[in-house]
Structure formats: structure tokens, C-alpha cells
Amino acid sequence: MPTLTLLSSDDKSAAVRELSRLRPGLFALYLAGDWLLIAAGLVLYLWEPGVATFLAGSVLVGIGQHGLAVLGHEAVHYRVCENKGLNDFVGNVFCFMPTGMTVSSYRAFHLPHHRAPFAAGDPELALRQALGGGFKPPYTVGRGLKLWALSYLGFSVRELLVFSAQLPRSKPGERAGITVLTLAAVALSAYFAPALLALWAYALATTFISKIRVQGWFEHGLEDGEGNRYALPSPLFRLFVPHNIWVHYEHHRYPSVPFYRLEKLRALEAGKIYGLPEMELALNETAAPAGEAAPAAKRAA
């Protein structure tokens, strides 16, 4: 199969243009899948209220919340639909706002990261410094699972608060939208089952932020930026990193390509792809301390 690096400039542009075509209906199906998973977690608790169903429900809800955030990231890059107003509406109301974020806020945070990952001025560098221990090595799936388990005892609440505090201020209309949605959620929860609001918040402070942490570990960090490419050993690992967010190097090179075509893009792109154990080893060998620029960024400075 020809690679993008071997295609002529015109052919490469044509290939990326074709892969960048948006399919709003397909996006909607993925969005519906995340909300169905969230609904399953809430219904599980309502079916038999108790500690066990509260914990199990928070896992399902948190996995869905993470999926919503990843789809909100698509809206940040205008990858939901061609109409920018509708793109931001969907990204806000159905993706980001239920997790306490907005498109304008995350766009202001995220796009500078794309321009110069982990160089001076990258907001994600400041975030990792503020998060501290959770973003210090070792970076392994095993440690990620351990910290995930500890989160259910309250150890990740600080990380969620720090993450929220590091995001830029949202536009006034979006702040009003979050207020309206929050009040509506509180009213509905108070009417039907007050514990559902607690379950939602608990899922954000446990499953959601724990998955964000593991996602962040594996997105960047190797000295060779092109080395940040790994293959999932099992489809189950998509629960950690949904909607192809793990195909991250390709996303950075061609952010116009929506998430549902990133694996096709990878098939056209040359370069080493690590197995997950290889990626863990390489990442921990080259990891910079939390809050410092990655080695590649240091060399470029």
C-alpha cells in the first residue's frame, strides 16, 4: 500500500482531502452510543439502588462521559459538520457541557497545543505541571488501572478540579448555557432520583478523570514525535481511549481528518508502530518530569 510520505504532493493533498470529508450522520451514531452507555449506567442504579450498582453505574457513565469529551474535541476542530454554528452547538450541548466544559474554552486551550506541543506557551504543559504526581512516570497500563481503582476512594478529585481550573474562560453565551443545563439537571434529578446527580459527579471524579489521565500519558512524550504511535492489543482497550483518540500522531499531522477515518489515515502513513508494551518501555525511558518540556521540544528550543 502506498504511504503518504511516498505520494506526490498533489496526491497526498488529494488523499487527505478525501479522508477529511465529514459524515455528520456517522458522528451522530457514535454520539448516540455514548449516551446509551450513560443511560445504561443510570438505569442500572435506578433498577436496584445500592452501593454496588452506584459504583458499577459510575463506571459506565464515566466511560460515556469520556467518549463525549473526545467527541467534543472533534467539535473543537470543526469536525462535526460543515456548518460552524451547528458544529459548536452539538459540541457544546451534547458533548462538552454535560462534562462541565465548553467548545470555546477547550478550543482556546487546545489549539495552541497543536501549534507547538509541549513547547513554551503550550497550555498542556502548565496543566501537567499543576497535576503533578499523576503525570509523573512510570506510565504503564498497570499503574493507570491502579490509580483508576484508587480514584473511587476520592484520590482523583483534586485532578478533576485542577483540570477544570486550567481551562480558559468560556464565552458568555456558553456560560449561560452551562448554567441552564445544570439547573435543568438538578431539577430533573431532584424530581426523579436525587442520587443520579451524585452518580454523575462521582463518575466525573473517578472514571472520567482516570481515563483522561491514561489517555494523556500515551499521547506524547517520546523523543521522536513520530514514535508516538501504538497499536491496541485488544478492542477492549478502546474503553480506555475511545473514538480513535489513541491514533494521536496522525491527528496532529492532519487535524482535518475526523476521528472515524484516522485508522485509514494511519494505513497510508509510514513509520514505526509500537506494541503497547514497547510503547510503555520507550515512553518511560524518554519521559520528562511533569511540567518540563518533552525532550524533542527542549532540543527545538
Order of alpha helices (4+ residues) and beta strands (2+ residues): alpha-alpha-alpha-alpha-alpha-alpha-alpha-alpha-alpha-alpha-alpha-alpha-alpha-alpha-alpha
